[in-house]
Amino acid sequence: LFIIIPLFIILIGETLAALIIVAGRFLAQRSHYKFCFVIACIECLIMPFGTVLGIFTIILLTQDPVKAAFQPPPIA
């Protein structure tokens, strides 16, 4: 029990860290808007820096110019 619970917590932390890295790459590529938004919401649970980063990401993602940047280019 003293091995399984910490391993589970570590696994969740590493998975969340990997998802945050992937979301950062998607933000840089301006793709997968919903994934980035969900990860920003989940990131708000990580006190204190995750909360600040998550809130500012949510504020940024809800702005209209940013939403437009995530839209695929029109096909000619």
C-alpha positions in Angstrom: 0.0 0.0 0.0 2.9 2.4 0.8 4.3 1.6 -2.7 1.2 1.5 -4.8 -0.3 4.9 -3.7 2.9 7.0 -4.3 3.5 5.3 -7.6 -0.1 6.1 -8.7 0.4 9.8 -7.6 3.7 10.0 -9.5 2.2 8.4 -12.6 -0.6 11.0 -12.5 1.9 13.8 -12.1 4.1 12.6 -15.0 1.0 12.2 -17.2 -0.2 15.7 -16.4 3.3 17.1 -17.1 3.4 15.4 -20.5 -0.1 16.7 -21.3 0.9 20.2 -20.4 4.0 19.9 -22.7 1.8 18.7 -25.5 -0.7 21.5 -25.0 2.2 24.0 -25.1 3.3 22.6 -28.4 -0.3 22.8 -29.7 -0.6 26.4 -28.5 2.6 27.3 -30.5 1.2 25.6 -33.6 -2.3 27.1 -33.0 -4.1 23.8 -33.3 -6.3 21.6 -31.1 -8.2 24.5 -29.4 -10.4 22.4 -27.2 -7.5 20.2 -25.9 -5.6 23.3 -24.9 -8.6 24.8 -23.2 -9.3 21.6 -21.2 -5.6 21.3 -20.1 -5.7 24.9 -19.0 -8.7 24.1 -16.9 -7.1 21.1 -15.4 -3.9 23.0 -14.8 -5.8 25.4 -12.5 -5.8 22.6 -9.9 -2.0 22.8 -9.5 -1.4 25.4 -6.9 0.1 28.1 -7.1 1.8 28.4 -10.5 -0.6 26.1 -12.4 -3.5 28.2 -11.2 -2.0 31.4 -12.5 -0.8 29.9 -15.8 -4.2 28.1 -16.3 -6.2 31.3 -15.6 -4.2 33.4 -18.0 -4.3 30.7 -20.6 -8.1 30.5 -20.3 -8.4 34.3 -20.5 -6.2 34.3 -23.6 -8.0 31.4 -25.3 -11.4 33.1 -24.9 -10.4 36.2 -26.9 -11.9 36.4 -30.4 -8.6 37.0 -32.3 -7.0 34.0 -30.6 -10.0 31.8 -31.5 -9.7 33.0 -35.1 -6.0 32.1 -35.1 -6.9 28.5 -34.2 -9.3 28.2 -37.2 -8.0 26.3 -40.2 -7.1 28.4 -43.2 -9.9 28.5 -45.9 -9.4 26.1 -48.8 -9.0 27.9 -52.1 
